[in-house]
């Protein structure tokens, strides 16, 4: 009986750990069980720019009416094939000195699509109690600010930030 429990536990651990892996930079990648092959309309490029970063600048929650600020900056980078990466960089000036910081292997993976509901993007997050995708829906783009909502009560704001041309050579690995 003990041998059966041990073998069952080992099989369970192996099957759970086989669902994802990490890049050499520690970013989590899911196995490509389902392909993300939604066709991307050219209309989406009127909303987003794939040659810039979008810096997370603020978050407003109906649960907590005070705006929240982070010290470690989060940046979104949209790619042409329906992929979006979320980068965590301390200072934006670092990427001008070291454009390899925008290597997609350093980013948390995500996807976006554009349909009759508008632009929807989702990014992967990790938590000690489990992780998964968080969906955001872009509700407004004004000049250089992208406004996204999550769960109808939380709103995030992202500001467009220019990046060096030599950082645009990467393609996502997911």
C-alpha positions in Angstrom: 0.0 0.0 0.0 2.8 2.4 0.9 4.6 1.6 -2.4 1.4 2.4 -4.3 1.0 5.8 -2.6 4.6 6.6 -3.3 4.4 5.7 -7.0 1.1 7.7 -7.3 2.7 10.7 -5.7 5.7 10.6 -8.0 3.5 10.2 -11.1 1.3 13.2 -9.9 4.4 15.4 -9.3 5.9 14.5 -12.7 2.6 15.2 -14.5 2.0 18.5 -12.8 5.6 19.7 -13.4 5.4 18.7 -17.1 2.9 21.5 -17.8 5.4 24.3 -17.9 9.0 25.2 -17.9 11.2 28.2 -17.2 13.5 30.2 -19.5 17.1 30.8 -18.6 16.0 34.1 -17.1 13.4 32.4 -14.8 10.3 33.4 -16.7 7.5 30.8 -16.8 6.5 29.2 -20.1 3.5 27.0 -20.7 3.7 24.0 -22.9 2.2 24.7 -26.4 -0.8 22.5 -25.9 -3.2 25.0 -27.6 -1.9 27.1 -30.3 -2.7 30.8 -30.3 -3.5 31.3 -34.0 -6.2 33.9 -34.0 -5.8 36.1 -37.1 -4.8 39.6 -36.1 -6.7 42.4 -37.9 -4.7 45.5 -39.0 -7.3 47.6 -37.1 -5.5 46.6 -33.9 -2.4 48.6 -34.9 -4.5 51.8 -34.9 -4.8 51.1 -31.1 -1.5 49.7 -30.1 2.1 50.4 -31.3 4.5 47.4 -31.5 7.6 49.6 -31.5 7.1 51.0 -28.0 6.7 49.8 -24.4 3.6 50.6 -22.4 4.7 51.5 -18.8 2.3 50.7 -16.0 1.7 54.0 -14.3 -1.3 53.6 -12.0 -4.1 51.2 -10.9 -7.4 52.2 -9.5 -9.6 49.6 -7.7 -13.2 49.9 -6.5 -12.2 47.8 -3.6 -9.4 50.3 -2.6 -10.2 53.8 -3.9 -6.7 55.1 -3.3 -4.4 54.7 -6.4 -1.6 52.2 -6.0 2.0 52.7 -7.1 4.8 50.2 -7.6 8.5 50.6 -7.2 9.4 47.8 -9.7 8.0 49.0 -13.0 6.0 46.8 -15.2 6.0 47.3 -19.0 3.9 45.7 -21.7 5.4 45.0 -25.1 3.0 44.1 -27.9 4.3 41.9 -30.7 2.8 41.6 -34.2 1.6 37.9 -33.9 -0.9 38.3 -31.1 1.7 38.1 -28.3 2.3 40.5 -25.5 5.1 40.3 -22.9 5.1 41.9 -19.5 8.6 43.0 -18.4 9.6 43.9 -14.9 12.4 46.5 -15.0 13.6 48.8 -12.2 14.5 51.8 -14.4 13.5 52.5 -18.0 17.0 54.1 -18.6 18.5 50.6 -18.1 17.2 49.4 -21.5 19.0 52.2 -23.3 22.3 50.9 -21.9 21.4 47.2 -22.2 18.7 46.5 -24.8 18.9 42.7 -24.0 16.7 43.5 -21.1 13.8 43.4 -23.6 14.6 39.9 -24.7 11.2 38.2 -24.6 12.7 35.3 -22.7 12.8 37.7 -19.7 9.1 38.6 -20.0 6.0 37.0 -18.6 4.0 35.6 -21.5 0.7 36.9 -22.7 -1.6 37.1 -25.7 -3.9 39.7 -27.3 -6.7 39.6 -29.7 -8.9 42.2 -31.4 -12.6 41.5 -32.2 -16.0 43.2 -32.1 -15.6 43.7 -28.3 -12.3 45.6 -28.9 -8.8 44.8 -27.8 -8.4 42.2 -25.2 -5.1 41.1 -23.7 -4.2 38.6 -21.0 -0.9 38.1 -19.2 0.3 35.3 -17.0 0.9 35.9 -13.4 2.3 33.7 -10.6 1.1 33.4 -7.1 2.1 31.0 -4.4 -1.4 29.6 -4.3 -1.4 29.1 -8.1 -1.3 31.2 -11.2 -3.1 31.8 -14.4 -4.0 34.3 -17.0 -5.5 37.7 -16.1 -7.7 39.2 -18.8 -7.7 42.9 -19.5 -9.9 44.7 -21.9 -8.6 48.0 -23.3 -11.4 50.5 -23.0 -9.7 53.7 -24.2 -6.5 54.9 -25.8 -5.9 58.6 -25.5 -2.8 60.1 -27.1 -0.1 58.1 -25.3 -2.1 56.5 -22.5 -3.7 53.0 -22.7 -6.6 52.4 -20.2 -7.4 48.8 -19.4 -10.0 47.3 -17.1 -10.0 44.0 -15.2 -13.1 42.5 -13.6 -15.2 45.6 -14.3 -14.0 47.3 -11.0 -10.3 47.6 -11.5 -8.6 50.0 -14.0 -5.0 50.1 -15.0 -3.2 52.9 -16.8 -0.2 52.4 -19.2 1.8 55.2 -20.8 3.7 54.9 -24.1 7.5 54.9 -23.7 10.0 55.0 -26.6 12.6 52.3 -26.8 15.9 52.0 -28.7 15.7 50.6 -32.2 18.2 47.9 -31.4 15.7 46.5 -28.8 13.2 45.7 -31.6 15.1 42.7 -33.0 13.5 40.1 -30.7 10.6 37.8 -31.4 8.7 36.1 -28.6 9.5 32.5 -27.7 5.9 31.5 -26.9 
